[in-house]
Amino acid sequence: MENKTNEAEASYSSSVDKALAILEYISIGRNGVSLAELVKALDMPKTTVFRLLETLKSRGYVELLPQSDLYSLGLKAIDLGASALGNREIVDVSAPYLREIAETTGETSFLGVYNEGEVVYLYKAEGTRSIRISSQLGSRRPVHCTGLGKAILSAFPLEEVDRILFEKGMPKYTESTITTLREYHEELSQIRSLGVAKDAEELEQGLSCFAAPIFNFTGYVVGAICISGPTERIEASRQLLIKALREACQQISRRLGFVPTMRSFINK
């Protein structure tokens, strides 16, 4: 009986070790890793790798990228990594700056990150001026018609942007919503030049926002923050809000280890 128990424990330990090896290897491949590559790199039987991948996928630790047969880390694995960095480092670093924006401008600010073709809201700092915004912490919104989404996608390669928008679609929410790739490409080009994105009543009538991306020590975009409010008020304070937004994003990015020359190097 004891021998069988020991064998079971050894088998379980071996499976855990192999699953972790798979996760570690996938984490290195930024654009995804194929089953064949995993089998070759880890020197494991194809059936074993596939079985473990299916288990990890069912638990949300890996995901199969659509139409590519490539595996990448899932949100569950990212959540664990964020926790290891101090319960979502980006929130810890960004929160004081969002609160400062809310205090100095009176408007509400949000922090969002990209996940599976959508923006996820992670933090909100209420301004002194009351507004009615449907976005709550943990909620998801489309990337094509939100300032946060456009700010984040402006740092993505165009091929990746097209793939995301093709898969998610570009539904029309208001008369101002951009619904064609050509217009969206033009919008992203302007955002890259200005460093600031705008949602001009594209998701909700009467509400607008300015947004800017946040970069980490690798030079890649990790999120964005926005300042939202009634369109008339946002436009009236345009220069003040954009200045506050740019300064906050620059400071947050620096705190995350970003050096401005990284983007120019990566884009070459």
N, C-alpha and C positions, 0 to 999 in steps of 0.2 A: 504493500500500500504506500509506504514511504517513498519507494523508488518511483512509483507512478506520479506521486505528488511532485517530486524533484524534477522529473521529466517534463511535467506540465509547466512548472515554473520556468525551466530552462527554455522551453519552446516559446512561452509568453515573452520572456526577456529578449529572446532573439527577434521576435516579431516587432517588439517595441523599438529595438535598436535599428532594425531595417527601415521601419516607418520614419524614424527620426533622420536617418541617413537620406531618405527620399526628400523629406521636407527641407533639409539643409541644402541639398543639391538644387532643388527647385528655387530656393531663395536666391541663389546666385544668378540664375537666368532671368534677366529683366524682361525679355520678350517671350518667355514661356519655354518649356522643355518638353520634348516628345517622349513617348514611351520607349522607343528604340534607344534614344540617347541615355535615358535612365538605366536601362538594362545593360548597356555597354559600359557606362561610366561607373556603375556600382557593382558590376559583375554579379548580378542576381538573375535567377530564372525569370523569364518573361511573365509566366503565370503568377509568380510571387509578387512581382512589382505591380502587375495589373490588379491583383486582389487587394494589395495594400492601398493602392491609389483609389480604388472604389470605396474602401472603408474611410479613408481620409476625406474623400469627396462628399460622402454621405454625412460626415460630421462637420463639414464646412471649412476644413483645414486646407484643402486644395480645390481648385475649380478648373474645369475644362474650357479653354477659351473657344468661343463659338467659331465654327467653320475653319478651324485650324488644327485640331487634334493635338494641341499643345496645352500643357498643364502649368498653372501658376498658383501662387499662394492664395488661399481663400481669406475671407474677412475674419474668420475665427483665428487663423494664424496671425493675421495682422493685429487683431485685438490683443492677443497674448504678447506680441512684440511691443506694442504700445504700452501695455501694462508694465513690462519689464523696464521700459524707459522712464518709469515714474508716473504711471496712470495717465497716459496720453500726454507726452511732453509738449506737443503742439498746443494743447489746451492750456497747460500750465504756463507756457511762455506767452501765449497770446492774450489770455484773459485780462491782465492789467492794462494792456494797450486798448482793448475794446472798451473797458470801463472808462478809461481816460477819454476816448472818443465820445462816448455817451455823455460824459460830464461836460466836456468843452463845447460840443456841438448841440447837445440836447436831443440828438437823434439816436435811434436804436441801431446797434451794430451786431453783425453775425459772423461767426467763423464756420466755414464749411469745408468738407473734403470730398474728393471724388471716390465713388464706389459703384462699379458695375453700370456705368452709363448714367448715373444720377449724382446729385449733390446731396450729402448728408449733413444736416446742421448739428454741430457739436457744442456750440456755446453762443449765448445771447446776452448782450448788455443793454438793458432798457434805458432809453433816454428820458429826459424830463418832459418832453413833449409827447403826449399820448397819441398812439396810432393803433390801428387794428390790422395786424399782419397774421396770416394763417400759419406761417412757418413756425413750428415748435421744435425744441431739441429732439433729435433723433428722427425727425421727419425727413422725407426725401422729396426732391424736386428735380425737374428735368434740367439737363445741362444746356440745352439749346436756347432757352429763353429766360435764364436767370443770370444776374451779374456775376455771381459766384461761379457758375458753370462756365460762362464765357471767359472769365479771367483765368480759370484753370486750364481750359482747353487751348487758350492762346499760347501756352507753353508746350503743348503736345505737337508731335509731327502731324502734318496735314493728313497723311495716310491713316493715322490712328484716329484722327477726328472724323474722317469720312466713314471709317469702319463703325465707330460708335454711333454716329447719327444714322447710318444705314440700318443698324440693328435696332435702335430705339425709336427711330422715326422722328419727325419734326412736327408734331401736332400743333394746331393753331389754338391758342388760348384766348387771345384778344386780336383786335384788328392790327396791332403793332407787332405781333409775333413773326419772327423770321422763319420762313418755311422752305427755303431753297438753299442748296449747298453753295451756289454762286454768291448769294447775298451773305451767307455765313462766312465764307472765305474772306470777303471784303471786310466784314466786321472784325474778324480776327486780325487782319492785317493792320487795321486802325488801332486795335487794342495793343498790339505789339509795339507800335510806334509811340503811343501815348503812355503805355504802362498801366492804363486804367480801362476797365470795362463798364458798360452801362446797360441796365435793364430799364428801358423806357416804356413802362406799362405793357411789357411783353408777356408777363405771367398773370398779373392782376391789374384790372383797370383802376387807374387813379393812383397806383403806387409805382415808384421808381427807385433805383438805387445805383450807387457807384461801387465798384469792386476792384480789388487788385490781388495778384497772386503772391503766395509765400513760397520761398525756396529753402531747401535745407543744405547741409554741408556737402552733399554730392552735386549740388547745382540743379536738382530736379524739383519741379513744383510739388508741394505737399498739401496745399490747400489754398484758401483765399479768405479774405474778409470783405464785408460790404457794409455800407451805411444806407439804410432804407428809410423811406418816409413818403408822405404825400407828394406827388409830382411837383406841384407848385412850390412847395417849401424846399424840396431837394434842388430844384433848378435855381431858386433864389439864393441858395447858399452854395452853389456849385463850386466856386474856387476854394472856399473854406473847407468844404468836405473832401475835395480831391487832395488838398494839401495835407490834411489830417490823415487821410487814408494812405497816401504814399509814405509819409513819415513812419506811420505805424508798421506798415508791411516791411519797410526797409529795416526797422529796428528788430522786428520779430525774426526776419530772415537772418540777420546778423547773429542774433541770440541762438539760432539753430545751426550756426557755423557757416552760413553762406558768404561767399566772397563774390562780389559783382562780376569779376572777370570770368567766373566759371561758366556763365551762360554763353558768353561770346566764344569761349573755347569749345563748349559742347555743340553749339550751332554750326561750327565749321564743317 
